[in-house]
Amino acid sequence: MKKIISLILSISVLALLVGCGSKSTVASTDTASSETAAKPKQKLILCTNAEFPPYEYKEGGEYVGIDIECAKLIGEKLNAEIEIMDIAFDSLIPTIMSGKADFAMAGMTVTEDRLKNIDFTHTYQTAVQTIVVPQNSDITSVDDLSDKKIGVQTGTTADIYCSDDFGDEAVERYSKIIDGFQAMKAGKVDACVVDDQVAKAIVAQDGGSFKILSSAYAEEEYAIAVKKGNTELLNKLNNAIDEIKGSGQLLQIVNKYIH
């Protein structure tokens, strides 16, 4: 009988020890999970110019567009909250250089001049600069622009190209390209040069006042701008871009806005 009682006591003690061990393990796992879940997101400030559909614009008070959705998706990959700063296009690079924003996405083309002041990520979109004219215009190609007034958005590659090709006196600059289209409708400029997807969006909304010339003015690549020397952020953004391009997520976003 004593042996049986001793055996029962031993089993009971062993069960208690095993039970305590299991409880401790579960508590430890729960704590680790809680710590992971509570890891705070960093905040990254995106500066853009929300006057450039379909890349970035406002709809119903919300920022939307290819660049906006790409930036938010990149934020998810980096466990970062994206804060949007909407400013004039020609203020984007100075804002990045000053450190007031972490990166810029605004249909920004990689150029040698810009690389002197900022760094660019891998390309995420290829674009075409195109010429838009009134429906009754006799302009048929870039060769016909030599004695014309050309509307562009200030600080864009269209501004740079047209200024170089035709001189500053031929170029009318606008803070918003839609203002250039309104000036063209009023006869103040003869043509506008702008990204082809932006041109398509504006022409489609207008309802027949303009036409897009079939010949491209220039081809270029869009990338994300960061402060020169910020290699840590640059590498993170490059990895995120490569991931969303490789997974097909970037193409899904582009196809949502470009048909």
C-alpha positions as CSV (number, residue, x, y, z in Angstrom):
1,M,0.0,0.0,0.0
2,K,2.8,2.4,0.9
3,K,4.5,1.7,-2.4
4,I,1.2,2.5,-4.3
5,I,0.7,5.7,-2.4
6,S,4.3,6.8,-3.1
7,L,3.9,6.0,-6.8
8,I,0.7,8.1,-7.0
9,L,2.4,11.0,-5.2
10,S,5.4,10.8,-7.6
11,I,3.1,10.8,-10.7
12,S,1.2,13.8,-9.3
13,V,4.4,15.8,-8.6
14,L,5.6,14.9,-12.1
15,A,2.3,16.1,-13.7
16,L,2.5,19.4,-11.8
17,L,6.1,20.0,-13.0
18,V,5.1,19.2,-16.6
19,G,2.1,21.5,-16.3
20,C,4.2,24.3,-15.0
21,G,6.7,23.8,-17.8
22,S,4.0,24.0,-20.5
23,K,2.5,27.1,-19.0
24,S,5.8,28.8,-18.9
25,T,6.5,28.0,-22.5
26,V,3.2,29.3,-23.7
27,A,3.6,32.5,-21.8
28,S,7.0,33.0,-23.3
29,T,5.7,32.5,-26.8
30,D,2.8,34.8,-26.2
31,T,5.1,37.5,-24.9
32,A,7.3,37.2,-28.0
33,S,4.4,37.4,-30.3
34,S,3.0,40.4,-28.5
35,E,6.4,42.1,-28.7
36,T,6.6,41.5,-32.5
37,A,3.0,42.7,-33.1
38,A,3.7,45.8,-31.0
39,K,6.8,46.8,-33.0
40,P,6.1,50.4,-34.0
41,K,6.0,51.5,-37.6
42,Q,8.5,54.1,-38.8
43,K,7.1,57.1,-40.6
44,L,8.3,58.1,-44.1
45,I,7.4,61.4,-45.6
46,L,6.6,61.2,-49.4
47,C,6.6,64.5,-51.2
48,T,4.7,64.6,-54.5
49,N,2.8,67.0,-56.8
50,A,-0.8,65.8,-56.9
51,E,-1.5,67.5,-60.3
52,F,-0.3,64.7,-62.5
53,P,-3.0,62.1,-63.2
54,P,-2.8,59.1,-63.5
55,Y,0.4,59.1,-61.4
56,E,-0.8,61.3,-58.5
57,Y,-3.9,63.4,-58.0
58,K,-6.8,64.0,-55.6
59,E,-10.1,62.4,-55.9
60,G,-12.9,62.9,-53.3
61,G,-10.3,64.5,-50.9
62,E,-8.0,61.5,-51.1
63,Y,-4.6,61.1,-52.8
64,V,-4.8,58.5,-55.5
65,G,-2.8,57.3,-58.5
66,I,0.0,55.0,-59.6
67,D,2.7,56.6,-57.5
68,I,0.5,56.9,-54.4
69,E,-0.5,53.3,-54.5
70,C,3.1,52.2,-55.2
71,A,4.3,54.3,-52.3
72,K,1.8,52.8,-49.9
73,L,2.6,49.3,-51.0
74,I,6.3,50.0,-50.6
75,G,5.5,51.3,-47.1
76,E,3.9,47.9,-46.2
77,K,7.0,46.1,-47.4
78,L,9.2,48.4,-45.1
79,N,6.7,48.4,-42.2
80,A,6.4,52.1,-42.6
81,E,3.6,54.6,-42.4
82,I,3.6,56.9,-45.5
83,E,2.8,60.6,-44.9
84,I,2.0,62.6,-48.0
85,M,3.3,66.1,-48.6
86,D,1.7,67.7,-51.6
87,I,3.9,70.5,-53.1
88,A,4.9,72.2,-56.4
89,F,6.9,70.0,-58.7
90,D,9.9,72.3,-58.8
91,S,10.0,72.2,-55.0
92,L,10.4,68.4,-54.8
93,I,14.2,68.2,-55.2
94,P,15.0,71.1,-52.8
95,T,12.6,69.4,-50.2
96,I,14.5,66.1,-50.5
97,M,17.8,67.8,-50.3
98,S,16.8,69.7,-47.2
99,G,15.6,66.5,-45.5
100,K,12.1,67.8,-45.0
101,A,10.8,64.7,-46.8
102,D,12.3,61.2,-47.1
103,F,11.6,60.4,-50.8
104,A,9.8,61.8,-53.8
105,M,7.5,60.1,-56.3
106,A,5.9,62.4,-58.9
107,G,6.5,60.9,-62.3
108,M,10.1,62.1,-61.9
109,T,12.5,61.2,-64.7
110,V,16.1,60.2,-64.1
111,T,18.4,62.8,-65.6
112,E,22.1,63.5,-65.3
113,D,21.4,67.0,-63.9
114,R,19.1,65.7,-61.2
115,L,21.6,63.0,-60.2
116,K,24.1,65.8,-59.2
117,N,21.7,66.7,-56.3
118,I,19.8,63.6,-55.5
119,D,19.9,59.8,-55.8
120,F,17.4,57.7,-57.8
121,T,16.2,54.2,-57.1
122,H,15.7,51.5,-59.7
123,T,13.3,52.5,-62.5
124,Y,9.6,51.6,-61.8
125,Q,7.9,52.9,-64.9
126,T,8.9,53.9,-68.5
127,A,7.1,56.9,-69.9
128,V,6.9,58.9,-73.1
129,Q,6.8,62.7,-73.5
130,T,4.1,63.5,-76.1
131,I,2.8,66.6,-77.9
132,V,-0.9,67.7,-77.5
133,V,-2.4,70.3,-79.8
134,P,-5.9,71.7,-80.5
135,Q,-8.1,69.6,-82.8
136,N,-7.8,72.1,-85.7
137,S,-4.0,72.6,-85.4
138,D,-1.7,72.2,-88.4
139,I,1.1,71.0,-86.1
140,T,1.9,67.3,-87.0
141,S,5.3,66.7,-85.4
142,V,8.0,68.1,-83.2
143,D,9.5,69.8,-86.3
144,D,6.5,72.1,-86.4
145,L,7.1,73.6,-83.0
146,S,10.0,75.8,-83.9
147,D,8.0,79.0,-84.1
148,K,5.2,78.1,-81.7
149,K,4.4,78.8,-78.0
150,I,4.7,75.6,-76.0
151,G,3.0,75.0,-72.6
152,V,4.8,72.9,-70.0
153,Q,4.7,72.2,-66.3
154,T,7.5,74.1,-64.4
155,G,10.6,72.0,-63.6
156,T,9.5,68.9,-65.5
157,T,11.6,67.2,-68.2
158,A,9.1,68.7,-70.8
159,D,10.2,72.1,-69.5
160,I,13.9,71.1,-69.8
161,Y,13.6,69.5,-73.3
162,C,11.5,72.3,-74.8
163,S,13.7,75.1,-73.3
164,D,16.8,73.3,-74.8
165,D,15.3,72.7,-78.2
166,F,13.3,75.9,-78.8
167,G,14.6,78.4,-76.3
168,D,13.1,80.0,-73.1
169,E,11.2,82.5,-75.1
170,A,9.1,79.7,-76.8
171,V,8.1,78.1,-73.5
172,E,5.2,79.0,-71.2
173,R,5.5,77.5,-67.8
174,Y,2.6,76.5,-65.5
175,S,2.6,75.1,-61.9
176,K,-0.2,72.7,-63.0
177,I,-0.2,71.3,-66.5
178,I,-4.0,71.5,-66.7
179,D,-3.5,75.3,-66.7
180,G,-1.4,74.8,-69.8
181,F,-4.3,73.0,-71.5
182,Q,-6.7,75.7,-70.5
183,A,-4.2,78.3,-72.0
184,M,-4.1,76.2,-75.2
185,K,-7.9,76.2,-75.4
186,A,-7.8,80.0,-75.0
187,G,-5.3,80.3,-77.8
188,K,-2.4,81.5,-75.6
189,V,-0.2,78.5,-76.4
190,D,-0.1,76.4,-79.5
191,A,0.8,73.0,-77.9
192,C,1.6,71.3,-74.6
193,V,4.3,68.7,-74.0
194,V,3.5,66.2,-71.2
195,D,3.7,62.6,-70.2
196,D,1.6,60.5,-72.6
197,Q,-0.6,59.0,-69.9
198,V,-1.3,62.4,-68.3
199,A,-2.1,63.6,-71.8
200,K,-4.6,60.8,-72.4
201,A,-6.3,61.4,-69.0
202,I,-6.8,65.1,-69.7
203,V,-7.8,64.7,-73.3
204,A,-10.4,62.0,-72.3
205,Q,-11.9,64.3,-69.7
206,D,-12.0,67.3,-71.9
207,G,-14.2,65.8,-74.5
208,G,-12.8,66.7,-77.9
209,S,-10.9,70.0,-77.8
210,F,-7.4,68.4,-78.2
211,K,-5.6,65.7,-80.0
212,I,-2.4,63.8,-79.2
213,L,0.3,63.6,-81.9
214,S,1.3,60.0,-82.8
215,S,5.0,60.7,-82.8
216,A,6.7,60.7,-79.4
217,Y,8.8,63.7,-78.3
218,A,11.1,61.7,-75.9
219,E,11.2,58.5,-74.0
220,E,12.3,58.4,-70.3
221,E,12.3,56.4,-67.1
222,Y,10.6,57.2,-63.8
223,A,12.2,56.5,-60.4
224,I,12.0,57.4,-56.7
225,A,14.2,60.3,-55.5
226,V,16.0,60.3,-52.2
227,K,18.6,62.5,-50.5
228,K,22.0,62.1,-51.9
229,G,24.1,59.7,-49.8
230,N,21.1,58.1,-48.0
231,T,22.1,54.6,-49.1
232,E,20.2,52.9,-46.3
233,L,16.8,54.1,-47.5
234,L,17.9,53.8,-51.1
235,N,18.7,50.1,-50.7
236,K,15.4,49.5,-48.8
237,L,13.4,51.2,-51.6
238,N,15.3,49.3,-54.3
239,N,14.6,46.0,-52.6
240,A,10.9,46.9,-52.3
241,I,10.6,48.0,-55.9
242,D,12.3,44.8,-57.1
243,E,9.9,42.8,-55.0
244,I,6.7,44.5,-56.2
245,K,7.9,44.3,-59.8
246,G,8.8,40.7,-59.5
247,S,5.5,39.7,-57.9
248,G,3.4,41.5,-60.5
249,Q,1.9,43.9,-57.9
250,L,3.3,46.9,-59.7
251,L,1.8,45.9,-63.0
252,Q,-1.6,45.4,-61.3
253,I,-1.4,49.0,-60.0
254,V,-0.4,50.4,-63.4
255,N,-3.1,48.5,-65.2
256,K,-5.7,49.8,-62.8
257,Y,-5.0,53.4,-63.9
258,I,-3.8,52.9,-67.5
259,H,-6.0,51.1,-69.9
